[in-house]
Amino acid sequence: MPRKTDGMLIELQPGPKKGDDGKPLLYARPAKGLKKTIYQIDDLCAKYRGMLRGDMERHFDTFIDVVRQYLADGYRIETPLGTFAPKVKLLGEHTDPAKVRGIDVMFNGIEFTPSKDFIKQVERRQMGFRMSDEPVGNEQMHDSQAMEVALRKSMRNGYTTVGRFQVFSKLKYNSAKRYLESLCQGDDAQYYRYREGRTWHYALKKK
């Protein structure tokens, strides 16, 4: 059966809740690593939309320069893309409104709510979904052969690090660290660890 080559590339990850079989319920999200910068969008507009190179970046710079003071003063900014609104947070625990002062409130970011028309425009371009080859969660950690291959590939100058092992094993940081630590435990451990600066190195013991 031919592999689907169009549509959104997604990956599955285990969630906090469990299903009837006792396994974590899965959720879908866009595959990591998918990104376009404003410079790439600007380049596309210059090639196919009749705009001058740099126009898109300048438009965004102007937009930010104009609306930042309005947002700082509490205004909502409505655009064809959606609405930008400032968020605030009350510091501490308060029950009496009369005792709340300006210093008890802090700016807490900007909230973006996409417009219905913008959502519809994206939906019209949606062409289904295709699955990523990325492993679900840390399931690859239970494949000893895959872990051995990843460990061997991550070795440089006789040692590896958690970050380097992560790249080849595709494990999350804590899981990658836990796996490497397990190789160094026990009287018959084949690996040992040592520290250089702030980084732990994991190396094969010499026979």
Buried (B, 14 or more C-beta within 10 A) or exposed (E): EEEEEEEEBBBBBBEEEEEEEEEBEEEEEEBEEEEEEEEEBBBEBBEEEEBEEBBBBEBEEEEEEEBEEEBEEEEEBEEEEBEBBBEEEEEEEEEEEEEBEEEEEEEEEEEEEEBEEEEEEEEEEEEEBBBBEBBEBBEBBEEEEBBEEBBEBBBEEEBBBBEBBBBBBBBEEEBBBBBBBEBBEEEEEEBBBEEEEEEBBBBBEEE
